[in-house]
Amino acid sequence: MPAYSYTALDDLGAKHKGILSAESEREARRLVKDLKLTPLKISASNDLSKTLKIKNKDIVIMTRQLSTLLEANTPIVEALEITANQLTNKNLVYILLNLKEDIVQGKRLGNSMKKFPGVFSDTYISMVSAGDSSGNLDKVFLRLADYLEESSSIRQKVISALTYPLVLISFSIIVIISLLAFVLPRVVNQFIKAGAELPFITKFLLGISNNILLIIFSISIISFIGFYIYRNFVSDESNKIKVHKKILAIPLIGNFVLNSELERFSSTMELLLSSGTNLDVALDECSKIFNNKYLSSVIKNAKDDVVEGKDFINSMKQEGIFPDIFIQLISSGYRSGNLVKMFNKVSHFMKAEIETKRSVFLSLLEPIVIILMGGFIMLIVLAILIPIMQMNTLSLG
């Protein structure tokens, strides 16, 4: 369906901009009026799925409101309309009203959400579809809201914890480059004019100083070429799987990546299975949430095993990459028919592991950065002080 961007005024005269899909410009103008806005300008836009983006916090608010209304036995059509009237994000209001119209016409909520892939993830849509089929939409929306909030909270914690070290690194790099490019050469020239013998450390840093622009340029070119080669290499899916498998084998980093991926996989599997999604469908949907393509391929193979009636645990175990406790708990849940409970346990275990390792890493990162940056600055200071001390020794002698 064509997309149209609009500029409109509300009852208070405030200007609003947004984008919506409509069969024609006339229909787009009518839809804007349905949002209780006065259209000023309507123009054709790009594909709605590529241009329409909603902030995560708005999705969380919408999801939680729908959960509350559905729990109070409000019909889904009314719940969508009430939620739309309470939201301030006009694009999200349009989406909800669009979903409401589709349901009135007899369409399923999950299928209607597929029109907005830039807003609703595959996992979100799968869970809504499963909840719609099983009559547990209120519980599904509640779980989704909790899941989205927790994911956002973890992301904010990491960003907050990394902010200071990154600022410190950036500032230190600027100081180091300034010392090498401007301070060191001027001081060393005075030593050379005085006939002082320069120690190795001073000569070494002076060589870096004299070629600092060339070094920065060379590093930039090498990085660009390396990135270009990597991009072309991993453009092939089989090569990307091989690279991502090797990443998991890197000490410390690989284990952290694996635990993070398995925590997200386990919590999503729990959500999908508890919503009534079949195991093969849940595995298929979860294979799409991995950033690591190797793990994604393993879960796809596991899904194929389920479809063929095989024990999907064996194929995962044979890869030799998954922690023993993960395999044991999932295997126990599969054989006892209590996968939801076991995925919940795995999720909590992995979450605790990640939090512990993240806390240790972030607590060590700051002092390590300070030591490394301080050590390099100390080298520059020594490169200046040693010749001064040598000159003082000679003058006293």
C-alpha positions in Angstrom: 0.0 0.0 0.0 1.4 3.5 -0.8 2.7 5.6 2.0 2.0 9.4 2.6 3.7 11.8 4.9 1.7 14.6 6.4 1.9 17.8 8.3 -1.1 18.8 10.3 -2.3 21.0 13.2 -4.2 19.8 16.3 -6.9 21.7 18.2 -4.3 23.8 20.1 -2.5 24.8 16.9 0.5 22.6 17.5 2.1 21.2 14.4 2.4 17.4 13.9 4.3 15.4 11.3 3.9 11.7 10.5 3.5 9.0 7.9 0.7 6.6 7.1 -0.4 4.2 4.4 -3.4 4.8 2.2 -4.8 3.9 -1.2 -4.8 7.5 -2.3 -4.0 11.0 -1.2 -7.7 11.6 -0.5 -7.9 8.6 1.8 -4.7 9.8 3.5 -6.3 13.2 4.2 -9.3 11.4 5.6 -7.1 9.3 7.9 -5.3 12.4 9.2 -8.7 13.9 10.1 -9.6 10.7 11.9 -6.6 11.4 14.1 -8.4 14.7 15.1 -5.8 16.7 13.1 -6.2 19.4 10.4 -4.1 18.4 7.4 -1.8 21.1 6.0 0.3 19.1 3.6 -0.1 15.5 2.3 2.7 14.1 0.0 3.7 10.7 -1.3 6.4 9.0 0.8 8.6 6.0 0.7 7.5 2.5 1.6 5.9 2.6 5.0 7.7 -0.5 6.3 11.1 1.2 5.7 10.2 4.7 7.0 7.9 4.2 9.9 9.8 3.8 13.2 8.5 3.8 16.7 10.6 4.3 19.9 10.8 1.2 22.1 9.3 3.1 25.1 6.2 3.9 23.1 5.8 0.2 22.1 6.2 -0.8 25.8 3.5 1.7 26.9 1.1 0.5 24.1 1.7 -3.1 24.9 1.1 -2.7 28.7 -2.1 -0.7 28.1 -3.4 -3.3 25.8 -2.6 -6.0 28.4 -4.5 -4.1 31.1 -7.5 -3.5 29.0 -7.7 -7.1 27.7 -7.3 -8.4 31.3 -10.4 -6.4 32.2 -12.2 -8.3 29.4 -12.3 -5.4 27.0 -12.9 -6.6 23.4 -9.7 -6.3 21.3 -11.3 -3.7 18.9 -12.2 -1.4 21.8 -8.9 -2.0 23.5 -7.0 -0.9 20.4 -9.2 2.2 20.0 -9.0 3.2 23.7 -5.2 2.8 23.6 -4.9 4.8 20.5 -6.9 7.7 22.1 -4.5 7.7 25.1 -1.2 7.8 23.1 0.6 10.9 21.9 2.7 9.3 19.2 0.6 10.0 16.1 2.3 7.3 14.0 1.5 4.7 16.6 -2.0 6.0 16.9 -2.4 5.4 13.2 -1.0 1.9 13.4 -3.5 1.0 16.2 -6.4 2.4 14.2 -5.2 0.5 11.2 -5.0 -2.7 13.2 -8.5 -2.1 14.5 -10.0 -1.6 11.0 -8.3 -4.9 9.9 -9.8 -6.8 12.9 -13.3 -5.3 12.2 -12.9 -6.7 8.6 -12.2 -10.2 10.0 -8.4 -10.3 9.9 -6.2 -11.7 12.7 -4.2 -9.3 14.8 -0.8 -11.0 14.2 -1.3 -11.0 10.4 -2.2 -7.3 10.4 0.9 -6.5 12.4 3.0 -7.9 9.6 2.3 -4.8 7.6 4.6 -2.9 10.0 7.8 -4.9 10.1 9.7 -1.8 11.1 7.6 -1.5 14.3 6.8 -5.1 15.3 9.5 -7.8 15.4 9.0 -11.3 14.1 9.0 -12.6 17.8 6.4 -9.9 18.8 4.1 -10.9 15.9 4.6 -14.7 16.6 3.7 -14.3 20.2 0.6 -12.1 19.5 -0.5 -14.7 16.9 -0.1 -17.5 19.4 -1.9 -15.6 22.1 -4.7 -14.7 19.7 -5.2 -18.4 18.8 -5.0 -19.6 22.4 -7.2 -16.8 23.9 -4.3 -15.5 26.1 -3.7 -12.2 24.5 -3.7 -10.3 27.8 -1.0 -12.5 29.3 1.0 -12.3 26.1 1.0 -8.6 26.0 1.9 -8.5 29.7 4.9 -10.8 29.1 5.9 -8.8 26.0 5.8 -5.5 27.9 8.0 -7.0 30.7 10.4 -8.5 28.1 10.8 -5.2 26.2 11.3 -3.2 29.4 13.9 -5.6 30.7 15.8 -5.6 27.4 15.7 -1.8 27.3 16.9 -1.6 31.0 19.8 -3.9 30.3 20.8 -1.9 27.2 20.7 1.4 29.2 22.8 -0.1 32.0 25.5 -1.1 29.6 25.5 2.2 27.8 25.6 4.1 31.1 28.4 1.9 32.4 30.5 2.3 29.2 30.0 6.1 28.9 32.7 7.2 31.3 35.4 4.7 30.1 34.7 5.8 26.5 34.9 9.5 27.4 38.1 8.8 29.3 39.6 6.9 26.4 38.7 9.7 23.9 40.1 12.4 26.1 43.3 10.4 26.7 43.8 9.8 23.0 43.4 13.6 22.4 46.0 14.4 25.1 48.5 11.7 23.9 48.2 13.0 20.2 48.6 16.6 21.4 51.7 15.7 23.4 53.3 13.7 20.6 52.4 16.2 17.9 53.1 19.5 19.6 54.8 19.3 23.0 57.4 16.6 22.5 59.0 17.9 19.3 59.5 21.4 20.7 61.1 20.2 23.9 63.3 17.6 22.1 64.6 20.3 19.7 65.9 22.2 22.7 67.8 19.2 23.8 69.2 18.6 20.4 70.4 22.2 20.1 72.0 21.8 23.5 73.9 18.8 22.3 72.2 16.3 24.7 72.3 12.6 23.9 68.7 11.4 23.5 67.8 8.1 25.2 66.1 5.3 23.2 62.6 6.0 24.5 62.8 9.7 23.4 64.1 8.7 20.0 61.3 6.1 19.6 58.5 8.5 20.6 60.1 11.3 18.5 59.9 8.9 15.5 56.2 8.4 16.2 55.7 12.2 16.6 57.4 13.0 13.3 55.3 10.5 11.4 52.0 10.8 13.4 49.9 11.9 10.5 51.3 9.1 8.3 50.6 6.6 11.1 47.0 7.8 11.6 46.4 7.7 7.8 48.0 4.2 7.5 45.8 2.9 10.4 42.7 4.4 8.8 43.5 2.9 5.4 44.4 -0.6 6.8 41.2 -0.5 8.9 39.1 0.5 5.9 40.6 -2.3 3.7 40.2 -4.8 6.5 36.6 -3.9 7.0 36.0 -4.0 3.2 37.5 -7.5 3.0 35.6 -8.7 6.0 32.3 -7.3 4.6 32.8 -9.1 1.3 33.9 -12.3 3.0 31.0 -12.5 5.4 28.5 -11.5 2.6 28.5 -15.2 1.9 26.3 -16.9 4.5 28.5 -20.0 4.9 31.6 -17.8 5.6 29.6 -15.7 8.1 28.6 -18.8 10.0 32.3 -19.9 10.1 33.4 -16.5 11.4 30.7 -16.3 14.0 31.6 -19.8 15.2 35.2 -18.7 15.7 34.0 -15.7 17.6 32.4 -18.0 20.2 35.8 -19.7 20.6 37.6 -16.5 21.7 38.4 -16.6 25.4 36.2 -14.5 27.7 34.5 -12.6 24.8 33.1 -15.8 23.2 31.7 -17.0 26.5 30.0 -13.7 27.2 28.5 -13.6 23.6 27.3 -17.2 24.0 25.6 -16.6 27.4 24.0 -13.4 26.1 22.6 -15.1 23.0 21.4 -18.1 25.0 19.7 -15.9 27.6 17.7 -14.1 24.9 16.9 -17.4 23.2 15.7 -19.0 26.4 13.5 -16.1 27.5 12.0 -15.9 24.0 11.4 -19.6 23.9 9.7 -19.4 27.3 7.5 -16.6 26.1 6.5 -18.3 22.8 5.9 -21.8 24.3 3.9 -20.3 27.2 1.8 -18.5 24.7 0.8 -21.7 23.0 3.3 -21.7 20.1 4.3 -25.1 18.8 7.9 -26.1 19.5 8.9 -26.2 15.8 7.4 -22.7 15.2 9.0 -21.4 18.3 12.4 -22.7 17.3 12.0 -21.2 13.8 11.1 -17.8 15.2 13.9 -17.9 17.7 16.5 -18.7 15.1 15.8 -15.2 13.7 16.7 -13.3 16.9 20.4 -14.4 17.1 23.0 -11.9 16.1 25.4 -14.8 15.9 24.6 -16.6 12.6 26.3 -19.9 13.7 23.9 -20.2 16.6 21.0 -19.3 14.3 22.0 -22.2 12.0 22.2 -24.6 14.9 18.6 -23.7 16.0 17.3 -24.0 12.5 18.8 -27.5 12.3 17.1 -28.2 15.7 13.8 -27.0 14.2 14.2 -29.4 11.3 14.8 -32.3 13.7 11.6 -31.5 15.5 9.7 -31.5 12.2 11.2 -34.8 11.3 10.3 -36.3 14.8 13.9 -36.4 16.0 15.3 -35.4 19.4 16.4 -31.9 18.7 18.6 -31.9 21.9 21.1 -34.3 20.3 21.9 -32.1 17.4 22.6 -29.2 19.7 24.7 -31.4 22.0 26.8 -32.6 19.2 27.9 -29.1 18.3 29.9 -29.0 21.6 29.4 -25.3 22.1 26.5 -25.1 24.5 27.1 -25.2 28.3 26.4 -28.5 30.0 23.8 -27.0 32.3 21.9 -25.6 29.3 21.8 -29.0 27.6 20.9 -30.8 30.8 18.0 -28.5 31.7 16.5 -28.3 28.2 16.9 -32.1 27.8 15.1 -32.7 31.2 12.3 -30.3 30.2 11.9 -31.9 26.8 11.6 -35.4 28.2 9.3 -34.4 31.0 7.1 -32.2 28.8 8.0 -29.1 30.9 10.1 -27.1 28.5 8.5 -23.7 29.6 9.7 -24.2 33.1 13.2 -25.3 32.1 13.7 -22.4 29.6 12.7 -20.1 32.4 15.4 -21.6 34.7 18.0 -21.4 31.9 17.0 -17.8 31.2 17.4 -16.8 34.9 20.7 -18.8 35.2 22.2 -17.2 32.1 21.0 -13.8 33.2 22.8 -14.2 36.6 25.9 -15.3 34.8 25.8 -12.4 32.4 25.2 -9.9 35.2 28.1 -11.2 37.2 30.5 -11.2 34.3 29.3 -7.8 33.1 29.8 -6.3 36.6 33.3 -7.7 36.8 34.2 -6.6 33.3 32.8 -3.0 33.8 34.5 -2.7 37.2 37.8 -3.7 35.7 37.4 -1.7 32.5 37.8 1.7 34.2 41.1 1.0 36.1 42.5 -0.8 33.1 41.8 2.1 30.8 43.3 4.5 33.4 46.4 2.4 33.8 47.0 2.0 30.0 46.4 5.6 29.1 48.3 6.8 32.2 51.2 4.5 31.3 51.4 5.9 27.8 51.3 9.5 29.0 54.0 8.5 31.6 56.2 7.3 28.7 56.0 10.7 27.0 56.7 12.4 30.3 59.8 10.2 30.8 60.9 10.9 27.3 61.1 14.5 28.3 62.4 14.2 31.8 65.3 11.7 31.2 67.1 14.1 28.8 66.6 16.9 31.4 68.1 14.8 34.1 71.0 13.8 31.9 71.7 17.5 31.1 71.6 18.3 34.8 74.0 15.5 35.6 76.4 16.7 32.9 76.2 20.3 34.1 76.9 19.3 37.7 79.8 17.1 36.6 
